Amino acid sequence: MYVCSCFGVTEQQVKDHAAAGACTPRQIASACKAGTDCGGCVRTIQAMLGRGACPRRELLDRKQTPATAAVPAPVSEPASGLPEAA
């Protein structure tokens, strides 16, 4: 079935580009021009891509999330728990 009638792009072609690493409608458009003329197929392409596993997206998510959480340094207090007298 055709997804993009402007450029004759089929569902299988979109799936093939997605399998090759295209994770967004913009990346699909770069690969095959689907969605760049009338734009009527962009929502269909978005639905086909979904939010499933994507190697590029996973790499971006890892770069944006710190690998280890920073642990604040403990605050030193007097041994008695009371302020020190001057």
PDB file with one MODEL, atoms N, CA, C and O in Angstrom:
MODEL        1
ATOM      1  N   MET A   1       0.829  -1.173   0.000  1.00  0.00           N
ATOM      2  CA  MET A   1       0.000   0.000   0.000  1.00  0.00           C
ATOM      3  C   MET A   1       0.884   1.251   0.000  1.00  0.00           C
ATOM      4  O   MET A   1       1.940   1.278   0.633  1.00  0.00           O
ATOM      5  N   TYR A   2       0.441   2.269  -0.710  1.00  0.00           N
ATOM      6  CA  TYR A   2       1.206   3.506  -0.764  1.00  0.00           C
ATOM      7  C   TYR A   2       0.969   4.349   0.486  1.00  0.00           C
ATOM      8  O   TYR A   2      -0.164   4.528   0.933  1.00  0.00           O
ATOM      9  N   VAL A   3       2.062   4.858   1.034  1.00  0.00           N
ATOM     10  CA  VAL A   3       1.992   5.786   2.155  1.00  0.00           C
ATOM     11  C   VAL A   3       2.011   7.206   1.600  1.00  0.00           C
ATOM     12  O   VAL A   3       1.230   8.058   2.024  1.00  0.00           O
ATOM     13  N   CYS A   4       2.898   7.449   0.657  1.00  0.00           N
ATOM     14  CA  CYS A   4       3.056   8.767   0.047  1.00  0.00           C
ATOM     15  C   CYS A   4       2.734   8.649  -1.445  1.00  0.00           C
ATOM     16  O   CYS A   4       3.520   8.117  -2.229  1.00  0.00           O
ATOM     17  N   SER A   5       1.562   9.158  -1.812  1.00  0.00           N
ATOM     18  CA  SER A   5       1.184   9.074  -3.226  1.00  0.00           C
ATOM     19  C   SER A   5       1.925  10.101  -4.070  1.00  0.00           C
ATOM     20  O   SER A   5       2.054   9.917  -5.280  1.00  0.00           O
ATOM     21  N   CYS A   6       2.412  11.171  -3.466  1.00  0.00           N
ATOM     22  CA  CYS A   6       3.161  12.191  -4.223  1.00  0.00           C
ATOM     23  C   CYS A   6       4.435  11.603  -4.834  1.00  0.00           C
ATOM     24  O   CYS A   6       4.782  11.903  -5.976  1.00  0.00           O
ATOM     25  N   PHE A   7       5.124  10.763  -4.063  1.00  0.00           N
ATOM     26  CA  PHE A   7       6.390  10.195  -4.520  1.00  0.00           C
ATOM     27  C   PHE A   7       6.340   8.678  -4.687  1.00  0.00           C
ATOM     28  O   PHE A   7       7.364   8.057  -4.970  1.00  0.00           O
ATOM     29  N   GLY A   8       5.171   8.080  -4.516  1.00  0.00           N
ATOM     30  CA  GLY A   8       5.029   6.638  -4.720  1.00  0.00           C
ATOM     31  C   GLY A   8       5.785   5.800  -3.715  1.00  0.00           C
ATOM     32  O   GLY A   8       6.336   4.756  -4.066  1.00  0.00           O
ATOM     33  N   VAL A   9       5.819   6.245  -2.453  1.00  0.00           N
ATOM     34  CA  VAL A   9       6.538   5.519  -1.407  1.00  0.00           C
ATOM     35  C   VAL A   9       5.565   4.566  -0.715  1.00  0.00           C
ATOM     36  O   VAL A   9       4.479   4.963  -0.292  1.00  0.00           O
ATOM     37  N   THR A  10       5.970   3.319  -0.611  1.00  0.00           N
ATOM     38  CA  THR A  10       5.114   2.285  -0.014  1.00  0.00           C
ATOM     39  C   THR A  10       5.412   2.094   1.472  1.00  0.00           C
ATOM     40  O   THR A  10       6.428   2.561   1.987  1.00  0.00           O
ATOM     41  N   GLU A  11       4.503   1.397   2.139  1.00  0.00           N
ATOM     42  CA  GLU A  11       4.715   1.035   3.542  1.00  0.00           C
ATOM     43  C   GLU A  11       6.016   0.265   3.708  1.00  0.00           C
ATOM     44  O   GLU A  11       6.778   0.517   4.641  1.00  0.00           O
ATOM     45  N   GLN A  12       6.268  -0.665   2.810  1.00  0.00           N
ATOM     46  CA  GLN A  12       7.473  -1.488   2.910  1.00  0.00           C
ATOM     47  C   GLN A  12       8.732  -0.633   2.806  1.00  0.00           C
ATOM     48  O   GLN A  12       9.711  -0.882   3.510  1.00  0.00           O
ATOM     49  N   GLN A  13       8.712   0.364   1.941  1.00  0.00           N
ATOM     50  CA  GLN A  13       9.880   1.240   1.819  1.00  0.00           C
ATOM     51  C   GLN A  13      10.114   2.015   3.115  1.00  0.00           C
ATOM     52  O   GLN A  13      11.256   2.157   3.554  1.00  0.00           O
ATOM     53  N   VAL A  14       9.042   2.516   3.729  1.00  0.00           N
ATOM     54  CA  VAL A  14       9.177   3.230   5.004  1.00  0.00           C
ATOM     55  C   VAL A  14       9.729   2.276   6.062  1.00  0.00           C
ATOM     56  O   VAL A  14      10.615   2.649   6.831  1.00  0.00           O
ATOM     57  N   LYS A  15       9.211   1.052   6.104  1.00  0.00           N
ATOM     58  CA  LYS A  15       9.699   0.060   7.072  1.00  0.00           C
ATOM     59  C   LYS A  15      11.171  -0.264   6.834  1.00  0.00           C
ATOM     60  O   LYS A  15      11.936  -0.432   7.783  1.00  0.00           O
ATOM     61  N   ASP A  16      11.563  -0.352   5.566  1.00  0.00           N
ATOM     62  CA  ASP A  16      12.968  -0.633   5.245  1.00  0.00           C
ATOM     63  C   ASP A  16      13.881   0.501   5.697  1.00  0.00           C
ATOM     64  O   ASP A  16      14.955   0.258   6.246  1.00  0.00           O
ATOM     65  N   HIS A  17      13.453   1.737   5.467  1.00  0.00           N
ATOM     66  CA  HIS A  17      14.258   2.889   5.914  1.00  0.00           C
ATOM     67  C   HIS A  17      14.331   2.941   7.438  1.00  0.00           C
ATOM     68  O   HIS A  17      15.373   3.269   8.006  1.00  0.00           O
ATOM     69  N   ALA A  18      13.215   2.613   8.095  1.00  0.00           N
ATOM     70  CA  ALA A  18      13.209   2.589   9.562  1.00  0.00           C
ATOM     71  C   ALA A  18      14.160   1.510  10.081  1.00  0.00           C
ATOM     72  O   ALA A  18      14.882   1.727  11.054  1.00  0.00           O
ATOM     73  N   ALA A  19      14.157   0.354   9.429  1.00  0.00           N
ATOM     74  CA  ALA A  19      15.063  -0.730   9.834  1.00  0.00           C
ATOM     75  C   ALA A  19      16.520  -0.348   9.616  1.00  0.00           C
ATOM     76  O   ALA A  19      17.412  -0.835  10.310  1.00  0.00           O
ATOM     77  N   ALA A  20      16.752   0.533   8.639  1.00  0.00           N
ATOM     78  CA  ALA A  20      18.117   0.981   8.354  1.00  0.00           C
ATOM     79  C   ALA A  20      18.549   2.118   9.272  1.00  0.00           C
ATOM     80  O   ALA A  20      19.686   2.582   9.191  1.00  0.00           O
ATOM     81  N   GLY A  21      17.636   2.576  10.160  1.00  0.00           N
ATOM     82  CA  GLY A  21      18.032   3.583  11.145  1.00  0.00           C
ATOM     83  C   GLY A  21      17.264   4.885  11.117  1.00  0.00           C
ATOM     84  O   GLY A  21      17.506   5.740  11.969  1.00  0.00           O
ATOM     85  N   ALA A  22      16.352   5.079  10.183  1.00  0.00           N
ATOM     86  CA  ALA A  22      15.558   6.306  10.163  1.00  0.00           C
ATOM     87  C   ALA A  22      14.522   6.229  11.278  1.00  0.00           C
ATOM     88  O   ALA A  22      13.680   5.332  11.284  1.00  0.00           O
ATOM     89  N   CYS A  23      14.582   7.164  12.217  1.00  0.00           N
ATOM     90  CA  CYS A  23      13.726   7.100  13.399  1.00  0.00           C
ATOM     91  C   CYS A  23      12.646   8.171  13.432  1.00  0.00           C
ATOM     92  O   CYS A  23      11.747   8.109  14.271  1.00  0.00           O
ATOM     93  N   THR A  24      12.714   9.142  12.547  1.00  0.00           N
ATOM     94  CA  THR A  24      11.762  10.245  12.553  1.00  0.00           C
ATOM     95  C   THR A  24      11.212  10.456  11.146  1.00  0.00           C
ATOM     96  O   THR A  24      11.830  10.029  10.170  1.00  0.00           O
ATOM     97  N   PRO A  25      10.061  11.109  11.034  1.00  0.00           N
ATOM     98  CA  PRO A  25       9.550  11.423   9.700  1.00  0.00           C
ATOM     99  C   PRO A  25      10.546  12.250   8.871  1.00  0.00           C
ATOM    100  O   PRO A  25      10.620  12.085   7.653  1.00  0.00           O
ATOM    101  N   ARG A  26      11.288  13.112   9.506  1.00  0.00           N
ATOM    102  CA  ARG A  26      12.287  13.915   8.792  1.00  0.00           C
ATOM    103  C   ARG A  26      13.383  13.030   8.203  1.00  0.00           C
ATOM    104  O   ARG A  26      13.841  13.273   7.086  1.00  0.00           O
ATOM    105  N   GLN A  27      13.807  12.008   8.942  1.00  0.00           N
ATOM    106  CA  GLN A  27      14.822  11.094   8.429  1.00  0.00           C
ATOM    107  C   GLN A  27      14.260  10.238   7.299  1.00  0.00           C
ATOM    108  O   GLN A  27      14.970   9.922   6.344  1.00  0.00           O
ATOM    109  N   ILE A  28      12.990   9.864   7.407  1.00  0.00           N
ATOM    110  CA  ILE A  28      12.343   9.138   6.302  1.00  0.00           C
ATOM    111  C   ILE A  28      12.300  10.040   5.081  1.00  0.00           C
ATOM    112  O   ILE A  28      12.583   9.589   3.971  1.00  0.00           O
ATOM    113  N   ALA A  29      11.951  11.305   5.267  1.00  0.00           N
ATOM    114  CA  ALA A  29      11.891  12.256   4.158  1.00  0.00           C
ATOM    115  C   ALA A  29      13.252  12.408   3.492  1.00  0.00           C
ATOM    116  O   ALA A  29      13.334  12.504   2.268  1.00  0.00           O
ATOM    117  N   SER A  30      14.306  12.432   4.276  1.00  0.00           N
ATOM    118  CA  SER A  30      15.652  12.536   3.707  1.00  0.00           C
ATOM    119  C   SER A  30      15.999  11.310   2.882  1.00  0.00           C
ATOM    120  O   SER A  30      16.719  11.406   1.888  1.00  0.00           O
ATOM    121  N   ALA A  31      15.491  10.165   3.291  1.00  0.00           N
ATOM    122  CA  ALA A  31      15.805   8.919   2.601  1.00  0.00           C
ATOM    123  C   ALA A  31      15.015   8.741   1.304  1.00  0.00           C
ATOM    124  O   ALA A  31      15.540   8.209   0.326  1.00  0.00           O
ATOM    125  N   CYS A  32      13.726   9.195   1.294  1.00  0.00           N
ATOM    126  CA  CYS A  32      12.896   8.878   0.124  1.00  0.00           C
ATOM    127  C   CYS A  32      11.931   9.983  -0.296  1.00  0.00           C
ATOM    128  O   CYS A  32      11.100   9.758  -1.176  1.00  0.00           O
ATOM    129  N   LYS A  33      12.013  11.155   0.298  1.00  0.00           N
ATOM    130  CA  LYS A  33      11.177  12.319   0.004  1.00  0.00           C
ATOM    131  C   LYS A  33       9.742  12.217   0.506  1.00  0.00           C
ATOM    132  O   LYS A  33       8.979  13.170   0.345  1.00  0.00           O
ATOM    133  N   ALA A  34       9.350  11.111   1.101  1.00  0.00           N
ATOM    134  CA  ALA A  34       7.977  10.976   1.605  1.00  0.00           C
ATOM    135  C   ALA A  34       7.701  12.065   2.638  1.00  0.00           C
ATOM    136  O   ALA A  34       8.484  12.267   3.566  1.00  0.00           O
ATOM    137  N   GLY A  35       6.589  12.759   2.467  1.00  0.00           N
ATOM    138  CA  GLY A  35       6.204  13.804   3.407  1.00  0.00           C
ATOM    139  C   GLY A  35       6.713  15.182   3.075  1.00  0.00           C
ATOM    140  O   GLY A  35       6.460  16.124   3.826  1.00  0.00           O
ATOM    141  N   THR A  36       7.427  15.334   1.967  1.00  0.00           N
ATOM    142  CA  THR A  36       8.010  16.634   1.648  1.00  0.00           C
ATOM    143  C   THR A  36       7.201  17.452   0.649  1.00  0.00           C
ATOM    144  O   THR A  36       7.530  18.611   0.397  1.00  0.00           O
ATOM    145  N   ASP A  37       6.145  16.871   0.074  1.00  0.00           N
ATOM    146  CA  ASP A  37       5.354  17.628  -0.899  1.00  0.00           C
ATOM    147  C   ASP A  37       4.095  18.161  -0.227  1.00  0.00           C
ATOM    148  O   ASP A  37       4.109  19.282   0.281  1.00  0.00           O
ATOM    149  N   CYS A  38       3.015  17.399  -0.206  1.00  0.00           N
ATOM    150  CA  CYS A  38       1.761  17.896   0.374  1.00  0.00           C
ATOM    151  C   CYS A  38       1.714  17.712   1.888  1.00  0.00           C
ATOM    152  O   CYS A  38       0.968  18.416   2.569  1.00  0.00           O
ATOM    153  N   GLY A  39       2.505  16.769   2.429  1.00  0.00           N
ATOM    154  CA  GLY A  39       2.540  16.528   3.867  1.00  0.00           C
ATOM    155  C   GLY A  39       1.430  15.638   4.385  1.00  0.00           C
ATOM    156  O   GLY A  39       1.357  15.385   5.587  1.00  0.00           O
ATOM    157  N   GLY A  40       0.574  15.163   3.518  1.00  0.00           N
ATOM    158  CA  GLY A  40      -0.548  14.337   3.937  1.00  0.00           C
ATOM    159  C   GLY A  40      -0.162  13.006   4.543  1.00  0.00           C
ATOM    160  O   GLY A  40      -0.963  12.409   5.263  1.00  0.00           O
ATOM    161  N   CYS A  41       1.022  12.528   4.278  1.00  0.00           N
ATOM    162  CA  CYS A  41       1.434  11.213   4.772  1.00  0.00           C
ATOM    163  C   CYS A  41       2.255  11.276   6.058  1.00  0.00           C
ATOM    164  O   CYS A  41       2.599  10.237   6.621  1.00  0.00           O
ATOM    165  N   VAL A  42       2.569  12.474   6.527  1.00  0.00           N
ATOM    166  CA  VAL A  42       3.462  12.596   7.683  1.00  0.00           C
ATOM    167  C   VAL A  42       2.887  11.909   8.918  1.00  0.00           C
ATOM    168  O   VAL A  42       3.616  11.228   9.639  1.00  0.00           O
ATOM    169  N   ARG A  43       1.604  12.076   9.168  1.00  0.00           N
ATOM    170  CA  ARG A  43       0.995  11.425  10.342  1.00  0.00           C
ATOM    171  C   ARG A  43       1.006   9.905  10.204  1.00  0.00           C
ATOM    172  O   ARG A  43       1.180   9.192  11.191  1.00  0.00           O
ATOM    173  N   THR A  44       0.823   9.418   8.999  1.00  0.00           N
ATOM    174  CA  THR A  44       0.875   7.968   8.777  1.00  0.00           C
ATOM    175  C   THR A  44       2.290   7.456   9.047  1.00  0.00           C
ATOM    176  O   THR A  44       2.468   6.408   9.668  1.00  0.00           O
ATOM    177  N   ILE A  45       3.281   8.192   8.583  1.00  0.00           N
ATOM    178  CA  ILE A  45       4.680   7.813   8.818  1.00  0.00           C
ATOM    179  C   ILE A  45       4.978   7.845  10.312  1.00  0.00           C
ATOM    180  O   ILE A  45       5.628   6.939  10.832  1.00  0.00           O
ATOM    181  N   GLN A  46       4.506   8.887  11.011  1.00  0.00           N
ATOM    182  CA  GLN A  46       4.706   8.957  12.461  1.00  0.00           C
ATOM    183  C   GLN A  46       4.098   7.744  13.150  1.00  0.00           C
ATOM    184  O   GLN A  46       4.708   7.159  14.045  1.00  0.00           O
ATOM    185  N   ALA A  47       2.901   7.369  12.732  1.00  0.00           N
ATOM    186  CA  ALA A  47       2.240   6.208  13.330  1.00  0.00           C
ATOM    187  C   ALA A  47       3.010   4.920  13.047  1.00  0.00           C
ATOM    188  O   ALA A  47       3.104   4.043  13.906  1.00  0.00           O
ATOM    189  N   MET A  48       3.554   4.813  11.847  1.00  0.00           N
ATOM    190  CA  MET A  48       4.331   3.617  11.506  1.00  0.00           C
ATOM    191  C   MET A  48       5.603   3.534  12.339  1.00  0.00           C
ATOM    192  O   MET A  48       5.996   2.449  12.766  1.00  0.00           O
ATOM    193  N   LEU A  49       6.247   4.669  12.571  1.00  0.00           N
ATOM    194  CA  LEU A  49       7.498   4.680  13.334  1.00  0.00           C
ATOM    195  C   LEU A  49       7.237   4.452  14.820  1.00  0.00           C
ATOM    196  O   LEU A  49       8.030   3.803  15.503  1.00  0.00           O
ATOM    197  N   GLY A  50       6.125   4.987  15.317  1.00  0.00           N
ATOM    198  CA  GLY A  50       5.791   4.814  16.730  1.00  0.00           C
ATOM    199  C   GLY A  50       6.893   5.322  17.629  1.00  0.00           C
ATOM    200  O   GLY A  50       7.691   6.171  17.229  1.00  0.00           O
ATOM    201  N   ARG A  51       6.940   4.809  18.834  1.00  0.00           N
ATOM    202  CA  ARG A  51       8.004   5.164  19.775  1.00  0.00           C
ATOM    203  C   ARG A  51       8.771   3.917  20.177  1.00  0.00           C
ATOM    204  O   ARG A  51       9.233   3.800  21.312  1.00  0.00           O
ATOM    205  N   GLY A  52       8.904   2.996  19.251  1.00  0.00           N
ATOM    206  CA  GLY A  52       9.607   1.750  19.536  1.00  0.00           C
ATOM    207  C   GLY A  52      11.107   1.952  19.630  1.00  0.00           C
ATOM    208  O   GLY A  52      11.599   3.081  19.617  1.00  0.00           O
ATOM    209  N   ALA A  53      11.811   0.870  19.723  1.00  0.00           N
ATOM    210  CA  ALA A  53      13.267   0.907  19.833  1.00  0.00           C
ATOM    211  C   ALA A  53      13.879   1.482  18.572  1.00  0.00           C
ATOM    212  O   ALA A  53      13.520   1.102  17.457  1.00  0.00           O
ATOM    213  N   CYS A  54      14.786   2.380  18.761  1.00  0.00           N
ATOM    214  CA  CYS A  54      15.502   2.997  17.655  1.00  0.00           C
ATOM    215  C   CYS A  54      16.941   3.194  18.101  1.00  0.00           C
ATOM    216  O   CYS A  54      17.184   3.901  19.079  1.00  0.00           O
ATOM    217  N   PRO A  55      17.897   2.593  17.416  1.00  0.00           N
ATOM    218  CA  PRO A  55      19.291   2.701  17.858  1.00  0.00           C
ATOM    219  C   PRO A  55      19.758   4.143  17.998  1.00  0.00           C
ATOM    220  O   PRO A  55      20.432   4.474  18.973  1.00  0.00           O
ATOM    221  N   ARG A  56      19.417   5.007  17.049  1.00  0.00           N
ATOM    222  CA  ARG A  56      19.854   6.400  17.138  1.00  0.00           C
ATOM    223  C   ARG A  56      19.202   7.112  18.315  1.00  0.00           C
ATOM    224  O   ARG A  56      19.860   7.873  19.025  1.00  0.00           O
ATOM    225  N   ARG A  57      17.906   6.867  18.524  1.00  0.00           N
ATOM    226  CA  ARG A  57      17.205   7.507  19.628  1.00  0.00           C
ATOM    227  C   ARG A  57      17.775   7.045  20.952  1.00  0.00           C
ATOM    228  O   ARG A  57      17.922   7.845  21.876  1.00  0.00           O
ATOM    229  N   GLU A  58      18.102   5.759  21.059  1.00  0.00           N
ATOM    230  CA  GLU A  58      18.680   5.236  22.297  1.00  0.00           C
ATOM    231  C   GLU A  58      20.026   5.878  22.580  1.00  0.00           C
ATOM    232  O   GLU A  58      20.334   6.175  23.734  1.00  0.00           O
ATOM    233  N   LEU A  59      20.833   6.097  21.553  1.00  0.00           N
ATOM    234  CA  LEU A  59      22.123   6.757  21.745  1.00  0.00           C
ATOM    235  C   LEU A  59      21.932   8.192  22.211  1.00  0.00           C
ATOM    236  O   LEU A  59      22.636   8.651  23.111  1.00  0.00           O
ATOM    237  N   LEU A  60      20.985   8.905  21.606  1.00  0.00           N
ATOM    238  CA  LEU A  60      20.721  10.277  22.017  1.00  0.00           C
ATOM    239  C   LEU A  60      20.227  10.339  23.452  1.00  0.00           C
ATOM    240  O   LEU A  60      20.636  11.214  24.216  1.00  0.00           O
ATOM    241  N   ASP A  61      19.346   9.411  23.823  1.00  0.00           N
ATOM    242  CA  ASP A  61      18.836   9.385  25.188  1.00  0.00           C
ATOM    243  C   ASP A  61      19.968   9.154  26.181  1.00  0.00           C
ATOM    244  O   ASP A  61      19.984   9.763  27.251  1.00  0.00           O
ATOM    245  N   ARG A  62      20.908   8.291  25.843  1.00  0.00           N
ATOM    246  CA  ARG A  62      22.042   8.022  26.740  1.00  0.00           C
ATOM    247  C   ARG A  62      22.932   9.243  26.881  1.00  0.00           C
ATOM    248  O   ARG A  62      23.453   9.497  27.967  1.00  0.00           O
ATOM    249  N   LYS A  63      23.121  10.004  25.814  1.00  0.00           N
ATOM    250  CA  LYS A  63      23.959  11.200  25.878  1.00  0.00           C
ATOM    251  C   LYS A  63      23.316  12.277  26.731  1.00  0.00           C
ATOM    252  O   LYS A  63      24.021  13.036  27.397  1.00  0.00           O
ATOM    253  N   GLN A  64      21.987  12.361  26.726  1.00  0.00           N
ATOM    254  CA  GLN A  64      21.294  13.399  27.468  1.00  0.00           C
ATOM    255  C   GLN A  64      21.140  13.064  28.939  1.00  0.00           C
ATOM    256  O   GLN A  64      20.981  13.968  29.760  1.00  0.00           O
ATOM    257  N   THR A  65      21.183  11.792  29.292  1.00  0.00           N
ATOM    258  CA  THR A  65      21.031  11.361  30.673  1.00  0.00           C
ATOM    259  C   THR A  65      22.417  11.106  31.256  1.00  0.00           C
ATOM    260  O   THR A  65      23.196  10.350  30.677  1.00  0.00           O
ATOM    261  N   PRO A  66      22.740  11.732  32.405  1.00  0.00           N
ATOM    262  CA  PRO A  66      24.062  11.475  32.991  1.00  0.00           C
ATOM    263  C   PRO A  66      24.225   9.999  33.346  1.00  0.00           C
ATOM    264  O   PRO A  66      23.283   9.342  33.791  1.00  0.00           O
ATOM    265  N   ALA A  67      25.424   9.500  33.141  1.00  0.00           N
ATOM    266  CA  ALA A  67      25.691   8.083  33.404  1.00  0.00           C
ATOM    267  C   ALA A  67      25.583   7.766  34.890  1.00  0.00           C
ATOM    268  O   ALA A  67      25.068   6.716  35.273  1.00  0.00           O
ATOM    269  N   THR A  68      26.065   8.667  35.712  1.00  0.00           N
ATOM    270  CA  THR A  68      25.964   8.456  37.158  1.00  0.00           C
ATOM    271  C   THR A  68      25.423   9.721  37.787  1.00  0.00           C
ATOM    272  O   THR A  68      25.761  10.831  37.375  1.00  0.00           O
ATOM    273  N   ALA A  69      24.601   9.546  38.765  1.00  0.00           N
ATOM    274  CA  ALA A  69      24.032  10.700  39.461  1.00  0.00           C
ATOM    275  C   ALA A  69      25.067  11.252  40.422  1.00  0.00           C
ATOM    276  O   ALA A  69      25.765  10.499  41.101  1.00  0.00           O
ATOM    277  N   ALA A  70      25.157  12.560  40.472  1.00  0.00           N
ATOM    278  CA  ALA A  70      26.094  13.201  41.389  1.00  0.00           C
ATOM    279  C   ALA A  70      25.531  13.107  42.802  1.00  0.00           C
ATOM    280  O   ALA A  70      24.363  13.417  43.039  1.00  0.00           O
ATOM    281  N   VAL A  71      26.360  12.684  43.718  1.00  0.00           N
ATOM    282  CA  VAL A  71      25.951  12.554  45.106  1.00  0.00           C
ATOM    283  C   VAL A  71      26.493  13.760  45.852  1.00  0.00           C
ATOM    284  O   VAL A  71      27.696  14.017  45.812  1.00  0.00           O
ATOM    285  N   PRO A  72      25.619  14.516  46.539  1.00  0.00           N
ATOM    286  CA  PRO A  72      26.117  15.689  47.253  1.00  0.00           C
ATOM    287  C   PRO A  72      27.043  15.295  48.395  1.00  0.00           C
ATOM    288  O   PRO A  72      26.862  14.252  49.023  1.00  0.00           O
ATOM    289  N   ALA A  73      28.029  16.133  48.654  1.00  0.00           N
ATOM    290  CA  ALA A  73      28.979  15.883  49.730  1.00  0.00           C
ATOM    291  C   ALA A  73      28.275  16.063  51.067  1.00  0.00           C
ATOM    292  O   ALA A  73      27.446  16.963  51.210  1.00  0.00           O
ATOM    293  N   PRO A  74      28.591  15.220  52.052  1.00  0.00           N
ATOM    294  CA  PRO A  74      27.944  15.356  53.358  1.00  0.00           C
ATOM    295  C   PRO A  74      28.356  16.655  54.036  1.00  0.00           C
ATOM    296  O   PRO A  74      29.485  17.124  53.896  1.00  0.00           O
ATOM    297  N   VAL A  75      27.406  17.220  54.772  1.00  0.00           N
ATOM    298  CA  VAL A  75      27.676  18.450  55.512  1.00  0.00           C
ATOM    299  C   VAL A  75      28.250  18.057  56.865  1.00  0.00           C
ATOM    300  O   VAL A  75      27.674  17.234  57.577  1.00  0.00           O
ATOM    301  N   SER A  76      29.388  18.647  57.216  1.00  0.00           N
ATOM    302  CA  SER A  76      29.988  18.287  58.506  1.00  0.00           C
ATOM    303  C   SER A  76      29.321  19.094  59.611  1.00  0.00           C
ATOM    304  O   SER A  76      29.134  20.305  59.490  1.00  0.00           O
ATOM    305  N   GLU A  77      28.968  18.406  60.681  1.00  0.00           N
ATOM    306  CA  GLU A  77      28.322  19.026  61.827  1.00  0.00           C
ATOM    307  C   GLU A  77      29.155  18.731  63.070  1.00  0.00           C
ATOM    308  O   GLU A  77      29.913  17.762  63.103  1.00  0.00           O
ATOM    309  N   PRO A  78      29.009  19.570  64.086  1.00  0.00           N
ATOM    310  CA  PRO A  78      29.713  19.274  65.329  1.00  0.00           C
ATOM    311  C   PRO A  78      29.234  17.938  65.895  1.00  0.00           C
ATOM    312  O   PRO A  78      28.096  17.535  65.660  1.00  0.00           O
ATOM    313  N   ALA A  79      30.087  17.266  66.628  1.00  0.00           N
ATOM    314  CA  ALA A  79      29.778  15.953  67.172  1.00  0.00           C
ATOM    315  C   ALA A  79      28.557  15.972  68.079  1.00  0.00           C
ATOM    316  O   ALA A  79      27.812  14.993  68.109  1.00  0.00           O
ATOM    317  N   SER A  80      28.327  17.041  68.810  1.00  0.00           N
ATOM    318  CA  SER A  80      27.208  17.080  69.747  1.00  0.00           C
ATOM    319  C   SER A  80      25.903  17.393  69.061  1.00  0.00           C
ATOM    320  O   SER A  80      24.836  17.188  69.641  1.00  0.00           O
ATOM    321  N   GLY A  81      25.961  17.894  67.819  1.00  0.00           N
ATOM    322  CA  GLY A  81      24.734  18.262  67.138  1.00  0.00           C
ATOM    323  C   GLY A  81      24.297  19.666  67.470  1.00  0.00           C
ATOM    324  O   GLY A  81      23.340  20.173  66.886  1.00  0.00           O
ATOM    325  N   LEU A  82      24.989  20.307  68.407  1.00  0.00           N
ATOM    326  CA  LEU A  82      24.690  21.696  68.807  1.00  0.00           C
ATOM    327  C   LEU A  82      25.746  22.606  68.198  1.00  0.00           C
ATOM    328  O   LEU A  82      26.877  22.184  67.958  1.00  0.00           O
ATOM    329  N   PRO A  83      25.371  23.857  67.948  1.00  0.00           N
ATOM    330  CA  PRO A  83      26.355  24.789  67.416  1.00  0.00           C
ATOM    331  C   PRO A  83      27.505  24.960  68.409  1.00  0.00           C
ATOM    332  O   PRO A  83      27.315  24.910  69.625  1.00  0.00           O
ATOM    333  N   GLU A  84      28.686  25.159  67.864  1.00  0.00           N
ATOM    334  CA  GLU A  84      29.860  25.332  68.718  1.00  0.00           C
ATOM    335  C   GLU A  84      29.824  26.717  69.375  1.00  0.00           C
ATOM    336  O   GLU A  84      29.425  27.699  68.750  1.00  0.00           O
ATOM    337  N   ALA A  85      30.242  26.782  70.633  1.00  0.00           N
ATOM    338  CA  ALA A  85      30.301  28.063  71.349  1.00  0.00           C
ATOM    339  C   ALA A  85      31.577  28.775  70.962  1.00  0.00           C
ATOM    340  O   ALA A  85      32.630  28.158  70.802  1.00  0.00           O
ATOM    341  N   ALA A  86      31.468  30.075  70.816  1.00  0.00           N
ATOM    342  CA  ALA A  86      32.636  30.845  70.398  1.00  0.00           C
ATOM    343  C   ALA A  86      33.463  31.300  71.541  1.00  0.00           C
ATOM    344  O   ALA A  86      34.481  31.962  71.341  1.00  0.00           O
TER     345      ALA A  86
ENDMDL
END
